[in-house]
Amino acid sequence: MSVLVFLIPIALFLGALGLAAFLWSLRSGQYDDLDGAANRILIDDDD
């Protein structure tokens, strides 16, 4: 039972860290153009 005293705060900290990383990625524009990267490989840039 005393192990839960350590594991619960660690799990909450890791969950908050993951949420903060997700919110940072939303604010920095990581999900703005989802189709552009998928279609970019199909464009032929030969000059």
mmJSON file of the N, C-alpha and C atoms, coordinates in Angstrom:
{"data_MODEL":{"atom_site":{
"group_PDB":["ATOM","ATOM","ATOM","ATOM","ATOM","ATOM","ATOM","ATOM","ATOM","ATOM","ATOM","ATOM","ATOM","ATOM","ATOM","ATOM","ATOM","ATOM","ATOM","ATOM","ATOM","ATOM","ATOM","ATOM","ATOM","ATOM","ATOM","ATOM","ATOM","ATOM","ATOM","ATOM","ATOM","ATOM","ATOM","ATOM","ATOM","ATOM","ATOM","ATOM","ATOM","ATOM","ATOM","ATOM","ATOM","ATOM","ATOM","ATOM","ATOM","ATOM","ATOM","ATOM","ATOM","ATOM","ATOM","ATOM","ATOM","ATOM","ATOM","ATOM","ATOM","ATOM","ATOM","ATOM","ATOM","ATOM","ATOM","ATOM","ATOM","ATOM","ATOM","ATOM","ATOM","ATOM","ATOM","ATOM","ATOM","ATOM","ATOM","ATOM","ATOM","ATOM","ATOM","ATOM","ATOM","ATOM","ATOM","ATOM","ATOM","ATOM","ATOM","ATOM","ATOM","ATOM","ATOM","ATOM","ATOM","ATOM","ATOM","ATOM","ATOM","ATOM","ATOM","ATOM","ATOM","ATOM","ATOM","ATOM","ATOM","ATOM","ATOM","ATOM","ATOM","ATOM","ATOM","ATOM","ATOM","ATOM","ATOM","ATOM","ATOM","ATOM","ATOM","ATOM","ATOM","ATOM","ATOM","ATOM","ATOM","ATOM","ATOM","ATOM","ATOM","ATOM","ATOM","ATOM","ATOM","ATOM","ATOM","ATOM","ATOM"],
"id":[1,2,3,4,5,6,7,8,9,10,11,12,13,14,15,16,17,18,19,20,21,22,23,24,25,26,27,28,29,30,31,32,33,34,35,36,37,38,39,40,41,42,43,44,45,46,47,48,49,50,51,52,53,54,55,56,57,58,59,60,61,62,63,64,65,66,67,68,69,70,71,72,73,74,75,76,77,78,79,80,81,82,83,84,85,86,87,88,89,90,91,92,93,94,95,96,97,98,99,100,101,102,103,104,105,106,107,108,109,110,111,112,113,114,115,116,117,118,119,120,121,122,123,124,125,126,127,128,129,130,131,132,133,134,135,136,137,138,139,140,141],
"type_symbol":["N","C","C","N","C","C","N","C","C","N","C","C","N","C","C","N","C","C","N","C","C","N","C","C","N","C","C","N","C","C","N","C","C","N","C","C","N","C","C","N","C","C","N","C","C","N","C","C","N","C","C","N","C","C","N","C","C","N","C","C","N","C","C","N","C","C","N","C","C","N","C","C","N","C","C","N","C","C","N","C","C","N","C","C","N","C","C","N","C","C","N","C","C","N","C","C","N","C","C","N","C","C","N","C","C","N","C","C","N","C","C","N","C","C","N","C","C","N","C","C","N","C","C","N","C","C","N","C","C","N","C","C","N","C","C","N","C","C","N","C","C"],
"label_atom_id":["N","CA","C","N","CA","C","N","CA","C","N","CA","C","N","CA","C","N","CA","C","N","CA","C","N","CA","C","N","CA","C","N","CA","C","N","CA","C","N","CA","C","N","CA","C","N","CA","C","N","CA","C","N","CA","C","N","CA","C","N","CA","C","N","CA","C","N","CA","C","N","CA","C","N","CA","C","N","CA","C","N","CA","C","N","CA","C","N","CA","C","N","CA","C","N","CA","C","N","CA","C","N","CA","C","N","CA","C","N","CA","C","N","CA","C","N","CA","C","N","CA","C","N","CA","C","N","CA","C","N","CA","C","N","CA","C","N","CA","C","N","CA","C","N","CA","C","N","CA","C","N","CA","C","N","CA","C","N","CA","C","N","CA","C"],
"label_alt_id":[null,null,null,null,null,null,null,null,null,null,null,null,null,null,null,null,null,null,null,null,null,null,null,null,null,null,null,null,null,null,null,null,null,null,null,null,null,null,null,null,null,null,null,null,null,null,null,null,null,null,null,null,null,null,null,null,null,null,null,null,null,null,null,null,null,null,null,null,null,null,null,null,null,null,null,null,null,null,null,null,null,null,null,null,null,null,null,null,null,null,null,null,null,null,null,null,null,null,null,null,null,null,null,null,null,null,null,null,null,null,null,null,null,null,null,null,null,null,null,null,null,null,null,null,null,null,null,null,null,null,null,null,null,null,null,null,null,null,null,null,null],
"label_comp_id":["MET","MET","MET","SER","SER","SER","VAL","VAL","VAL","LEU","LEU","LEU","VAL","VAL","VAL","PHE","PHE","PHE","LEU","LEU","LEU","ILE","ILE","ILE","PRO","PRO","PRO","ILE","ILE","ILE","ALA","ALA","ALA","LEU","LEU","LEU","PHE","PHE","PHE","LEU","LEU","LEU","GLY","GLY","GLY","ALA","ALA","ALA","LEU","LEU","LEU","GLY","GLY","GLY","LEU","LEU","LEU","ALA","ALA","ALA","ALA","ALA","ALA","PHE","PHE","PHE","LEU","LEU","LEU","TRP","TRP","TRP","SER","SER","SER","LEU","LEU","LEU","ARG","ARG","ARG","SER","SER","SER","GLY","GLY","GLY","GLN","GLN","GLN","TYR","TYR","TYR","ASP","ASP","ASP","ASP","ASP","ASP","LEU","LEU","LEU","ASP","ASP","ASP","GLY","GLY","GLY","ALA","ALA","ALA","ALA","ALA","ALA","ASN","ASN","ASN","ARG","ARG","ARG","ILE","ILE","ILE","LEU","LEU","LEU","ILE","ILE","ILE","ASP","ASP","ASP","ASP","ASP","ASP","ASP","ASP","ASP","ASP","ASP","ASP"],
"label_asym_id":["A","A","A","A","A","A","A","A","A","A","A","A","A","A","A","A","A","A","A","A","A","A","A","A","A","A","A","A","A","A","A","A","A","A","A","A","A","A","A","A","A","A","A","A","A","A","A","A","A","A","A","A","A","A","A","A","A","A","A","A","A","A","A","A","A","A","A","A","A","A","A","A","A","A","A","A","A","A","A","A","A","A","A","A","A","A","A","A","A","A","A","A","A","A","A","A","A","A","A","A","A","A","A","A","A","A","A","A","A","A","A","A","A","A","A","A","A","A","A","A","A","A","A","A","A","A","A","A","A","A","A","A","A","A","A","A","A","A","A","A","A"],
"label_entity_id":["1","1","1","1","1","1","1","1","1","1","1","1","1","1","1","1","1","1","1","1","1","1","1","1","1","1","1","1","1","1","1","1","1","1","1","1","1","1","1","1","1","1","1","1","1","1","1","1","1","1","1","1","1","1","1","1","1","1","1","1","1","1","1","1","1","1","1","1","1","1","1","1","1","1","1","1","1","1","1","1","1","1","1","1","1","1","1","1","1","1","1","1","1","1","1","1","1","1","1","1","1","1","1","1","1","1","1","1","1","1","1","1","1","1","1","1","1","1","1","1","1","1","1","1","1","1","1","1","1","1","1","1","1","1","1","1","1","1","1","1","1"],
"label_seq_id":[1,1,1,2,2,2,3,3,3,4,4,4,5,5,5,6,6,6,7,7,7,8,8,8,9,9,9,10,10,10,11,11,11,12,12,12,13,13,13,14,14,14,15,15,15,16,16,16,17,17,17,18,18,18,19,19,19,20,20,20,21,21,21,22,22,22,23,23,23,24,24,24,25,25,25,26,26,26,27,27,27,28,28,28,29,29,29,30,30,30,31,31,31,32,32,32,33,33,33,34,34,34,35,35,35,36,36,36,37,37,37,38,38,38,39,39,39,40,40,40,41,41,41,42,42,42,43,43,43,44,44,44,45,45,45,46,46,46,47,47,47],
"pdbx_PDB_ins_code":[null,null,null,null,null,null,null,null,null,null,null,null,null,null,null,null,null,null,null,null,null,null,null,null,null,null,null,null,null,null,null,null,null,null,null,null,null,null,null,null,null,null,null,null,null,null,null,null,null,null,null,null,null,null,null,null,null,null,null,null,null,null,null,null,null,null,null,null,null,null,null,null,null,null,null,null,null,null,null,null,null,null,null,null,null,null,null,null,null,null,null,null,null,null,null,null,null,null,null,null,null,null,null,null,null,null,null,null,null,null,null,null,null,null,null,null,null,null,null,null,null,null,null,null,null,null,null,null,null,null,null,null,null,null,null,null,null,null,null,null,null],
"Cartn_x":[0.813,0.0,0.861,2.041,2.897,3.512,3.502,4.023,3.113,1.808,0.865,1.12,1.71,2.034,3.047,3.9,4.879,4.359,3.604,3.178,2.085,1.178,0.087,0.605,1.472,2.005,2.86,3.601,4.407,3.496,2.416,1.474,0.777,0.4,-0.227,0.752,1.999,3.01,3.248,3.341,3.553,2.336,1.147,-0.056,-0.111,0.247,0.267,1.358,2.474,3.557,3.128,2.423,1.904,0.858,-0.004,-1.009,-0.348,0.674,1.385,2.085,2.667,3.32,2.299,1.122,0.081,-0.42,-0.641,-1.106,-0.042,1.231,2.308,2.306,2.095,2.087,0.897,-0.228,-1.365,-1.073,-0.459,-0.172,0.915,1.847,2.947,2.585,1.373,0.908,1.318,1.538,1.946,0.824,-0.417,-1.542,-2.292,-1.65,-2.329,-2.593,-1.612,-1.729,-1.473,-2.505,-2.334,-2.249,-2.963,-2.967,-1.766,-1.159,-0.039,1.155,1.491,2.631,2.342,1.105,0.757,0.784,0.399,0.373,1.708,2.583,3.864,4.735,4.6,5.41,4.963,3.729,3.198,3.561,3.988,4.332,5.712,5.829,7.114,7.81,8.964,9.692,10.859,10.808,11.898,11.86,13.0,13.086,13.663],
"Cartn_y":[-1.193,0.0,1.263,1.176,2.353,2.652,1.673,1.891,2.842,2.796,3.686,5.152,5.418,6.786,7.375,6.538,6.995,6.912,5.874,5.643,6.606,6.966,7.872,9.265,9.891,11.191,11.118,10.044,9.884,9.762,8.994,8.84,10.159,10.908,12.21,13.183,13.159,14.035,13.686,12.41,12.002,12.327,12.189,12.557,14.057,14.859,16.312,16.713,16.018,16.298,15.975,14.872,14.526,15.516,15.961,16.965,18.289,18.682,19.92,19.825,18.675,18.499,18.551,17.978,18.02,19.44,20.179,21.559,22.435,22.191,22.928,22.651,21.388,21.055,21.685,21.826,22.513,23.995,24.634,26.068,26.367,25.442,25.704,25.365,24.862,24.641,23.305,22.305,21.003,20.305,20.644,19.959,20.838,21.894,22.818,22.22,21.553,21.049,19.55,18.769,17.321,16.695,17.273,16.694,17.138,18.241,18.758,17.823,17.262,16.349,15.046,14.62,13.383,13.58,14.76,15.019,15.512,15.987,16.527,15.473,14.215,13.167,12.859,13.207,12.92,13.996,15.164,16.267,16.037,16.119,15.901,17.254,17.401,18.677,18.656,17.831,17.813,19.069,19.702,20.93,20.66],
"Cartn_z":[0.0,0.0,0.0,0.605,0.655,-0.717,-1.601,-2.952,-3.725,-3.429,-4.091,-3.764,-2.617,-2.241,-3.224,-3.788,-4.765,-6.196,-6.495,-7.869,-8.331,-7.471,-7.868,-8.224,-7.423,-7.842,-9.105,-9.27,-10.486,-11.701,-11.581,-12.692,-13.0,-11.991,-12.212,-12.858,-12.445,-13.039,-14.505,-14.828,-16.222,-17.087,-16.536,-17.273,-17.548,-16.552,-16.735,-17.723,-17.7,-18.644,-20.075,-20.266,-21.583,-22.064,-21.178,-21.531,-21.906,-21.162,-21.467,-22.821,-23.139,-24.439,-25.569,-25.356,-26.374,-26.59,-25.509,-25.637,-26.296,-25.999,-26.659,-28.158,-28.541,-29.964,-30.68,-29.997,-30.593,-30.811,-29.824,-29.931,-30.943,-31.151,-32.079,-33.514,-33.757,-35.119,-35.715,-34.907,-35.422,-36.19,-35.917,-36.539,-37.533,-38.015,-38.921,-40.295,-40.88,-42.247,-42.265,-41.977,-41.922,-43.312,-44.293,-45.636,-46.46,-46.113,-46.894,-46.893,-45.748,-45.665,-46.415,-46.406,-47.103,-48.614,-49.091,-50.527,-51.072,-50.212,-50.644,-51.311,-50.91,-51.507,-52.927,-53.266,-54.594,-55.626,-55.15,-56.053,-56.614,-57.931,-58.585,-58.758,-58.134,-58.166,-59.155,-60.164,-61.157,-61.99,-62.127,-62.931,-64.299],
"occupancy":[1.0,1.0,1.0,1.0,1.0,1.0,1.0,1.0,1.0,1.0,1.0,1.0,1.0,1.0,1.0,1.0,1.0,1.0,1.0,1.0,1.0,1.0,1.0,1.0,1.0,1.0,1.0,1.0,1.0,1.0,1.0,1.0,1.0,1.0,1.0,1.0,1.0,1.0,1.0,1.0,1.0,1.0,1.0,1.0,1.0,1.0,1.0,1.0,1.0,1.0,1.0,1.0,1.0,1.0,1.0,1.0,1.0,1.0,1.0,1.0,1.0,1.0,1.0,1.0,1.0,1.0,1.0,1.0,1.0,1.0,1.0,1.0,1.0,1.0,1.0,1.0,1.0,1.0,1.0,1.0,1.0,1.0,1.0,1.0,1.0,1.0,1.0,1.0,1.0,1.0,1.0,1.0,1.0,1.0,1.0,1.0,1.0,1.0,1.0,1.0,1.0,1.0,1.0,1.0,1.0,1.0,1.0,1.0,1.0,1.0,1.0,1.0,1.0,1.0,1.0,1.0,1.0,1.0,1.0,1.0,1.0,1.0,1.0,1.0,1.0,1.0,1.0,1.0,1.0,1.0,1.0,1.0,1.0,1.0,1.0,1.0,1.0,1.0,1.0,1.0,1.0],
"B_iso_or_equiv":[0.0,0.0,0.0,0.0,0.0,0.0,0.0,0.0,0.0,0.0,0.0,0.0,0.0,0.0,0.0,0.0,0.0,0.0,0.0,0.0,0.0,0.0,0.0,0.0,0.0,0.0,0.0,0.0,0.0,0.0,0.0,0.0,0.0,0.0,0.0,0.0,0.0,0.0,0.0,0.0,0.0,0.0,0.0,0.0,0.0,0.0,0.0,0.0,0.0,0.0,0.0,0.0,0.0,0.0,0.0,0.0,0.0,0.0,0.0,0.0,0.0,0.0,0.0,0.0,0.0,0.0,0.0,0.0,0.0,0.0,0.0,0.0,0.0,0.0,0.0,0.0,0.0,0.0,0.0,0.0,0.0,0.0,0.0,0.0,0.0,0.0,0.0,0.0,0.0,0.0,0.0,0.0,0.0,0.0,0.0,0.0,0.0,0.0,0.0,0.0,0.0,0.0,0.0,0.0,0.0,0.0,0.0,0.0,0.0,0.0,0.0,0.0,0.0,0.0,0.0,0.0,0.0,0.0,0.0,0.0,0.0,0.0,0.0,0.0,0.0,0.0,0.0,0.0,0.0,0.0,0.0,0.0,0.0,0.0,0.0,0.0,0.0,0.0,0.0,0.0,0.0],
"pdbx_formal_charge":[null,null,null,null,null,null,null,null,null,null,null,null,null,null,null,null,null,null,null,null,null,null,null,null,null,null,null,null,null,null,null,null,null,null,null,null,null,null,null,null,null,null,null,null,null,null,null,null,null,null,null,null,null,null,null,null,null,null,null,null,null,null,null,null,null,null,null,null,null,null,null,null,null,null,null,null,null,null,null,null,null,null,null,null,null,null,null,null,null,null,null,null,null,null,null,null,null,null,null,null,null,null,null,null,null,null,null,null,null,null,null,null,null,null,null,null,null,null,null,null,null,null,null,null,null,null,null,null,null,null,null,null,null,null,null,null,null,null,null,null,null],
"auth_seq_id":[1,1,1,2,2,2,3,3,3,4,4,4,5,5,5,6,6,6,7,7,7,8,8,8,9,9,9,10,10,10,11,11,11,12,12,12,13,13,13,14,14,14,15,15,15,16,16,16,17,17,17,18,18,18,19,19,19,20,20,20,21,21,21,22,22,22,23,23,23,24,24,24,25,25,25,26,26,26,27,27,27,28,28,28,29,29,29,30,30,30,31,31,31,32,32,32,33,33,33,34,34,34,35,35,35,36,36,36,37,37,37,38,38,38,39,39,39,40,40,40,41,41,41,42,42,42,43,43,43,44,44,44,45,45,45,46,46,46,47,47,47],
"auth_comp_id":["MET","MET","MET","SER","SER","SER","VAL","VAL","VAL","LEU","LEU","LEU","VAL","VAL","VAL","PHE","PHE","PHE","LEU","LEU","LEU","ILE","ILE","ILE","PRO","PRO","PRO","ILE","ILE","ILE","ALA","ALA","ALA","LEU","LEU","LEU","PHE","PHE","PHE","LEU","LEU","LEU","GLY","GLY","GLY","ALA","ALA","ALA","LEU","LEU","LEU","GLY","GLY","GLY","LEU","LEU","LEU","ALA","ALA","ALA","ALA","ALA","ALA","PHE","PHE","PHE","LEU","LEU","LEU","TRP","TRP","TRP","SER","SER","SER","LEU","LEU","LEU","ARG","ARG","ARG","SER","SER","SER","GLY","GLY","GLY","GLN","GLN","GLN","TYR","TYR","TYR","ASP","ASP","ASP","ASP","ASP","ASP","LEU","LEU","LEU","ASP","ASP","ASP","GLY","GLY","GLY","ALA","ALA","ALA","ALA","ALA","ALA","ASN","ASN","ASN","ARG","ARG","ARG","ILE","ILE","ILE","LEU","LEU","LEU","ILE","ILE","ILE","ASP","ASP","ASP","ASP","ASP","ASP","ASP","ASP","ASP","ASP","ASP","ASP"],
"auth_asym_id":["A","A","A","A","A","A","A","A","A","A","A","A","A","A","A","A","A","A","A","A","A","A","A","A","A","A","A","A","A","A","A","A","A","A","A","A","A","A","A","A","A","A","A","A","A","A","A","A","A","A","A","A","A","A","A","A","A","A","A","A","A","A","A","A","A","A","A","A","A","A","A","A","A","A","A","A","A","A","A","A","A","A","A","A","A","A","A","A","A","A","A","A","A","A","A","A","A","A","A","A","A","A","A","A","A","A","A","A","A","A","A","A","A","A","A","A","A","A","A","A","A","A","A","A","A","A","A","A","A","A","A","A","A","A","A","A","A","A","A","A","A"],
"auth_atom_id":["N","CA","C","N","CA","C","N","CA","C","N","CA","C","N","CA","C","N","CA","C","N","CA","C","N","CA","C","N","CA","C","N","CA","C","N","CA","C","N","CA","C","N","CA","C","N","CA","C","N","CA","C","N","CA","C","N","CA","C","N","CA","C","N","CA","C","N","CA","C","N","CA","C","N","CA","C","N","CA","C","N","CA","C","N","CA","C","N","CA","C","N","CA","C","N","CA","C","N","CA","C","N","CA","C","N","CA","C","N","CA","C","N","CA","C","N","CA","C","N","CA","C","N","CA","C","N","CA","C","N","CA","C","N","CA","C","N","CA","C","N","CA","C","N","CA","C","N","CA","C","N","CA","C","N","CA","C","N","CA","C","N","CA","C"],
"pdbx_PDB_model_num":[1,1,1,1,1,1,1,1,1,1,1,1,1,1,1,1,1,1,1,1,1,1,1,1,1,1,1,1,1,1,1,1,1,1,1,1,1,1,1,1,1,1,1,1,1,1,1,1,1,1,1,1,1,1,1,1,1,1,1,1,1,1,1,1,1,1,1,1,1,1,1,1,1,1,1,1,1,1,1,1,1,1,1,1,1,1,1,1,1,1,1,1,1,1,1,1,1,1,1,1,1,1,1,1,1,1,1,1,1,1,1,1,1,1,1,1,1,1,1,1,1,1,1,1,1,1,1,1,1,1,1,1,1,1,1,1,1,1,1,1,1]
}}}
